[in-house]
């Protein structure tokens, strides 16, 4: 079944919102709207308060001829990935970065421009790997190990369900790694994540073998093999831009070298 765009957005945006990283200061209401799974006016209003994600949705929608930034095709492209992202021109992405980040990054803005020219597109992994380390959005003065965990949890991950027990699910996924110079993806490991609270969640039943998307400690959606491929490919694209384009100074400042 096709999930309404606002509900799909809520599935992915609720986890960081519940940790206080972005969006409105009412995660309980946001969760309730997401559980309802409807194209609700209140949910749309809350979604527009995500100052990080909303401009990317507008950019994707405008560049691909879609009127509604919360169209499910646009929401999927931003969080998971799709060929739609490569329809967004380099100029459009660059202009968006200029408007949003030149003032707060100052002399570092040229680095953001480099990431765009290297093929960065408005996927969530672009924001996490190519933007956040340079804008201070994830810097909180804590140890590098914690910073790596935040960076890893903030990206959208893919995993395969191994076991389901009540509100919790054991999945096999790959964590982000850092060797002092290169960001990478590690070997598959089991982790326990959340699908619901007291039986109330935003997605339906899961079975062993299902592929799912993960954001922080939450399962966001069930993925098709095609979607897993898109998510993996766009994640690696933006990791390569950072690692191969000599942009490691951003992650190094955040994670330590």
N, C-alpha and C positions, 0 to 999 in steps of 0.2 A: 504494500500500500504506500502511496505517495504521502509523505509527511508534509503538512503545511510549512512554508518557509519559516515563519516566526517560531514555530515549535521546534523545527530543526535547529535554528539558531540557538534557542534556549538550551538544547541538549549539550551543545558545545560550549556555550558561554557561561553556563551556571557554575561549573567547577571552579574557574579562577575567581568568579564573582563571590562565591562562598568563602574564598580565602582573602577577600578584600583587595584583590589586585586590579580589578577593573569593573566598570559598570556601576549601576545605581546601588545605593546603600539599602537594599531591601531584597536580599537573596531569597528569603522565604517566599515572598510574593512571586519572584521570578521562577522559583522552582514549581510553585503551584500552577502557574500559567503553563509552564512546560509540560507538567504532568497532564493537564487538561488536553493538550495536543491540538488546540484549535488556533485558527487565524484570528486572534483576539486583538482588539484595539489597544487594550492595556498592555499586552505583551509587546506589541509593536512600539509603543511609546517607551517602554523600558529598554528595548533593544537599541533604540536610537541614542541611548545614553552611554553606550560603549564607545568611548571616544577613540579607542585604538582600532577596533574592528569596523565600525560603521563607515568611515571614509573609504576603506578598501571595498566594501560591498557596493558603495555608490560608484566607485571607479570601475569595477567589473561590470555592473549593470549598464552604465553609460557607454562603455566601450563595446559592449556586445549587443546593444539594441534592446535591452530589457528595461522596462519602465520601473519595475519594483525592485529595490535593493534587497528585499526579503523574499524574492522569488526563490523557490527551492534550488533551482539550477545555479543561481548566484551564490547562495549560502553553501551549497556543496562545493563549488569551485574554490571558495575561500578556505574552508576548513579542511577539505579532503583533497581537492584538486580535480581538474578536468581540462580538456583541450581548450575550453573557453578562455583560460588564463593567457594562452599565447595569442589571443586576439587583442589583448590590451597592448597598445603600442608603448615602446620605450619612452617616447616623449610624454605620454599620458602618465606613466608611472613616475618619471622624473619630475614633472610639474607637481604631482601630488606630494612627492617628498619635499620639494622646494617650499610649498605652502605650509606643510606641517612641521618640518624639522630643521630648516635652515637656522631659524632664530635660536633654537635651544641647543644646537650642536656647534654653532660657531665655525671655527676652523676645521672641525672634524666633518663638516658637511660633504666635503669632496670625497670622502670615503664612501658615504652613502651613494653618491653619484656613481662611483666606480662599481658598486654592487648592482646598480640598475643597468649600466652599460654592459655588464658581464652576463646579463640575461635574467636578472631578478624579476619576478612577477608577483602580483598581489595575492600570494598564498600565505597562510599563517606562518609557515616555516620561514618565509622571507622576513616577516616581522620579527620572529624570534631570533634568528641567527644573524641577520644582516642589519637590523635596526636596533633592537633592544640593547645590545652591548654598547652601542655608541651613544645612546640617549640617556643612560642611567636609569632606565625604567626597572631594571632588575637589581640594581646595586643597593644593598642595605647594610654594608659594612661587616657582614658576617664572613665566616670562613669560606674558602674556595669550594670545599666539599659541599657545603650547603648551597652555594651559588650554582654549582653544576646540577644539583638535584632540582633546583628551581627552574633552570633552563630546560632540563629534561622533561619535567612535569608540565611545563608551559607549552611545549610543542605538542602537536597531535601525534600520538603513537599508534601503531597497529599491533594487534596481538591475536592469538588464537585461543579460544576457550578450551580449557582442560577439564574443569569441574565447576559445578554450580551448587552452592550451599546457601539457601536462603537469600539474604541480601548481598552476599559476597560471591565473587567469582574468581577462580584461579585461572589466569591466562599466561601464556608463554609469549613474552615480548622481548624487545631489545632496548637496552638503556643507552643513553648518550655517554660517550667516553671523551676524556681529555688527557693528552700526554704531555701537556705543557706547550704544545705548538699546534696540534691538529685536533679538531673535533671529529668524532667518529661515532659509529653505531656498533655496540658490542654484540656478543654472542647471545642467543636466546636463553632466557632465564624465566623461571616461574615467579609471578608476583600475584598478590591478592588485591583485587580491586572491588569497587562498590557498584552495584546496579540499582539499588533501591534503599529506602529507609523504612523499616517496619513494613516491608512489602509494597511500598509505594515508590514507583520509579517512572522514568520517562520512556523506557523501551520495554518491549514485550519479553516473552520467555526466550531463554538462550539454551543452546545445547552444545555439548562437547563437539569441537570441530568448527564451530562458527568463528568467523573472523570479525573482529570488532575494532572500533576506534576508541582511543583512551585519551582523556585530558585530566591532568592531575590524577586523583585516585578513582575517577569515575569512568564507567563505560558510557560512551556517548551514542553509539549507533552500531547496528550490525552492518558489515561491509560485504559487498560482492568482491570476487577476485579482481575484477576490473578496478574497483575503487581502491583496493589494497595496492594495486600496481601504481595508480596515480599518486596516492599518498607517499608511497616509497620513493617514486621517481622525483617528485617535487621536493621532498625532504633532502634527498641526496643532491639534487641540483643546487640547492642553496648552501648545503654543507661544502660542496666543491667550490662555490663562489668565494666562501670565506677562506677555505684552506688553500686553494690554488691561486687566489687573487691577492695574496699577501695582505689580507685583512685581519690577520690573527691578533693584531694589537687590541682590538675590541674585546674579544673573548679573553685574551690574556690579562687585560686589566680587571676583568670581572672575576676570572677563575684563578689567576695566579699562574706564573710560568715556572 
